[in-house]
Amino acid sequence: MEASMAAILVVDDSSFARKATMKIVSLLGYDTLAADGGEECLKMARDYSPSCILLDLLMPGMSGVEILKKLQQDHGDIPVIIQTADIQESVRKECLKLGARAFLNKPPRSDELAQAIEKALAKDN
């Protein structure tokens, strides 16, 4: 899949973190979509079928793990990459067990993010 054809949904309740991640994703050549929480993420996944979702875990309301479970149930074909400040090994293992394609610590390095997105999109084909 060519980068220009892929739309990446960035989900983070922090406007600063969301914008910073979207800037990196745009510089990598991908289109971006944004959501500030779980309900919006699920609506965007349904309405736009993004090529990949970058999902924060620690958000008010619906947690990232809850969102991941719902995405896998309703949109299992969309690869999800977790990016979070939560560095607990148990959380990482749970997310990967639930189907997340990668688990990145925030803030992600652009090369690390690029590699995770490329791998997720390649795996999706």
C-alpha positions as CSV (number, residue, x, y, z in Angstrom):
1,M,0.0,0.0,0.0
2,E,1.4,3.4,-0.9
3,A,1.7,5.9,2.0
4,S,-0.4,8.6,0.2
5,M,-3.4,6.2,0.0
6,A,-3.3,5.4,3.7
7,A,-5.3,7.4,6.3
8,I,-4.0,7.1,9.9
9,L,-6.5,7.8,12.7
10,V,-4.7,9.4,15.7
11,V,-6.6,8.9,19.0
12,D,-5.4,10.9,22.0
13,D,-7.3,13.1,24.6
14,S,-4.3,15.4,24.7
15,S,-4.5,18.0,21.9
16,F,-0.8,18.6,22.1
17,A,0.1,14.9,21.8
18,R,-2.5,14.4,19.0
19,K,-1.2,17.3,17.0
20,A,2.5,16.3,17.5
21,T,1.7,12.7,16.4
22,M,-0.3,13.9,13.4
23,K,2.6,16.1,12.3
24,I,5.0,13.2,12.3
25,V,2.4,11.0,10.5
26,S,1.9,13.7,7.8
27,L,5.6,14.1,7.3
28,L,5.8,10.4,6.7
29,G,3.4,10.9,3.8
30,Y,0.1,9.6,5.3
31,D,-3.2,11.3,5.5
32,T,-4.4,11.9,9.1
33,L,-7.7,11.8,10.9
34,A,-8.1,12.7,14.6
35,A,-10.2,11.7,17.5
36,D,-10.0,12.9,21.1
37,G,-11.6,9.8,22.8
38,G,-13.2,6.4,22.5
39,E,-16.6,7.3,21.2
40,E,-15.2,9.5,18.5
41,C,-12.6,6.9,17.6
42,L,-15.3,4.2,17.1
43,K,-17.4,6.6,15.0
44,M,-14.4,7.5,12.8
45,A,-13.4,3.9,12.4
46,R,-17.0,3.1,11.3
47,D,-17.4,6.1,9.0
48,Y,-13.9,6.4,7.5
49,S,-12.3,2.9,7.8
50,P,-8.8,4.2,8.3
51,S,-5.8,2.1,7.2
52,C,-4.4,2.1,10.7
53,I,-5.2,3.5,14.2
54,L,-2.7,5.1,16.6
55,L,-4.4,4.7,20.0
56,D,-3.5,6.2,23.4
57,L,-4.4,4.1,26.4
58,L,-4.8,6.6,29.2
59,M,-7.9,8.7,28.4
60,P,-11.0,9.8,30.4
61,G,-14.2,7.9,29.7
62,M,-13.5,4.8,27.7
63,S,-10.0,3.4,28.3
64,G,-7.7,2.5,25.4
65,V,-8.0,-1.1,26.3
66,E,-11.8,-0.9,26.1
67,I,-11.5,0.9,22.8
68,L,-9.0,-1.8,21.5
69,K,-11.4,-4.6,22.5
70,K,-14.3,-2.8,20.7
71,L,-12.2,-2.1,17.6
72,Q,-11.1,-5.8,17.4
73,Q,-14.8,-6.9,17.8
74,D,-16.2,-4.5,15.2
75,H,-13.3,-3.5,13.0
76,G,-10.8,-6.3,13.4
77,D,-9.3,-5.7,10.0
78,I,-8.0,-2.3,11.0
79,P,-4.5,-2.5,12.5
80,V,-4.1,-0.7,15.8
81,I,-0.8,0.6,17.2
82,I,-0.8,1.5,20.9
83,Q,1.2,4.6,21.9
84,T,1.1,5.4,25.6
85,A,3.0,6.7,28.6
86,D,2.0,3.5,30.5
87,I,5.1,1.4,30.4
88,Q,3.9,-1.6,32.5
89,E,4.8,-4.9,30.9
90,S,1.5,-6.4,31.9
91,V,-0.4,-3.6,30.0
92,R,1.9,-4.1,26.9
93,K,1.2,-7.9,27.0
94,E,-2.5,-7.4,27.3
95,C,-2.7,-5.0,24.4
96,L,-0.6,-7.3,22.1
97,K,-2.8,-10.3,23.2
98,L,-5.9,-8.3,22.3
99,G,-4.5,-7.8,18.8
100,A,-2.5,-4.5,18.8
101,R,0.2,-4.6,16.1
102,A,2.7,-2.6,18.1
103,F,3.2,-0.9,21.5
104,L,5.1,2.3,21.5
105,N,6.1,4.6,24.4
106,K,5.1,8.3,24.2
107,P,6.3,10.4,22.8
108,P,7.2,8.0,19.9
109,R,10.3,8.7,17.8
110,S,9.4,9.3,14.2
111,D,11.6,6.4,12.9
112,E,9.9,4.1,15.4
113,L,6.5,5.3,14.5
114,A,7.3,5.0,10.7
115,Q,8.5,1.4,11.2
116,A,5.4,0.4,13.2
117,I,3.0,1.9,10.7
118,E,4.8,0.3,7.7
119,K,4.7,-3.1,9.4
120,A,1.1,-2.8,10.4
121,L,0.0,-1.8,6.8
122,A,2.2,-4.5,5.2
123,K,0.7,-7.1,7.6
124,D,-2.8,-5.9,6.6
125,N,-2.4,-6.7,2.9
